[in-house]
Amino acid sequence: MAKKRVFISFDYENDAGLRNDLVEQSSRAHSPFSMVDCSVRAPYDELWKRKVRSIVHDVDLVIVICGERTHTADGVAAELSIVQEERKPYFLLRGHPKRHCTKPRNALRTDAIHEWNWPNLHNLIYTGR
């Protein structure tokens, strides 16, 4: 199967290390996905929104890494809104296995936070949910 092009949404202030872990996993030879370099660290203005929308439009799916403070992350909420508007497949990934991880404030009630392990990640990437 072809590798899926993935955008990662994450709480920049609190979960950059988790993003780095996922990027490292994407670089493995047997990884089912590749990362699109799309860190958009700028004010959440119209230019930022257009840039994120353009990136989201060009990927196959989006992974939202959920940490302990994701519900307070304005950037994650804004990115997820764009993902939902663009009707891109996405899923929520639990960043910490033994901590309380929160959904972005605009996640759907039906959006589950999935455990971060290799079989789950592989399956979710190919099913989109």
N, C-alpha and C positions, 0 to 999 in steps of 0.2 A: 504494500500500500504506500501511496505517496505521503510524505510528511505533511502534516497540517501546519499552516502558518497561524501563529498564536500571538495575540496581544494580551499582556498581563496588566490587570488593574490591581493596585495595592496601595495601602496607606504609606506614603513616602516617608512620613515623619517617624513611623513606628515599625514598619515591616519591610524595610529595604533588604535586610538580611534574608528574609523569606523569598523575596523576588530573586535574589542572587542564587539561592538554592535551586529554584525552579529553572533558572537560566542554565545552571550547571547540569541539571538533569537533561535539558534539551540538547546539550552538546554531546551526549553519549551516542555512540554509533547506532544503537538499537532503539533510540528514542523515536516515538511516533510523531514528534512535533518539532518545529523550529521556531525560534523567537523572532519576532519582528522588532527591531530596535525602535521603540516608540516612546521612550520616556519624554513626557512633555511637562517639564517643570517650569511653569510660567503662571502668571495670573489667569484666573478663570474668566477671561474676557471672550469676545466674539472670535478673535483670531485664534485663541487657544481651542475653542470649540470647533472651529473649522478644521484645524490641524488634526485634532483627535478624530473627528468624523471621517476625514480622509483616510487616516490610518485604519480605523475600524472597518471602513468600507472595503479595504484591500486585504483583510485577513479572513481566515476560515472560521475562527471562533475566538472567544475571549474567556480567559480564566481570571476570576476575581479571587484573590487571596484574602481570606478573612482572618483577621487577628483580633486581639482583645479590644481594640478601639476603632474598628472599621466603621461602626455606626456613626462615628463623629467625623469621618474623613470626607470633607467637601469634594475633593478631587475624585474620589472613588464614586461618590454619588453622581457627580456630573458625568463621569465616564459611563457609568451604568445606564444613565438616562439616554445617552447617545447610542449605546449598544442596543437598548430596547427600541428606540426610535428607528434604528437601522435594521431591526429584526435579525440581528446576528445571534447565532447560538452562543450561549455562555453557560458557565457553571461556577458555583462557589466552592472553594477549596479551603478546608480547615488548615490554618497555618500552624497551629500548635495542638498536638494530640491530647494534651492533658490540661489545657486551659480553656476557659470560656471564650469562645470566638464569636464575634457578632457579625450579623449581616449588614450590608450597606442599608441605610435608612429607606431607600426606595426599592429594595429587593422585593420580589413578589412573595406573598405568603407561601406559595407552593415551591419556592426556591429552597432546596435543601442544601445544607453545608456538608459536602462530601469529605470523607476521610482522605488524607493525602498519603497514598501508598501507590506503589508502581502498578499493580493490577487495576486499581480504581482509575488512576490517571490515564492509563492506556485506554481503558474502556470509555471513559468520559470524553476523551479527545475524539474518539471515532463515533460516538453517538451524539455528542454535543450537549448531553444532559445526563 
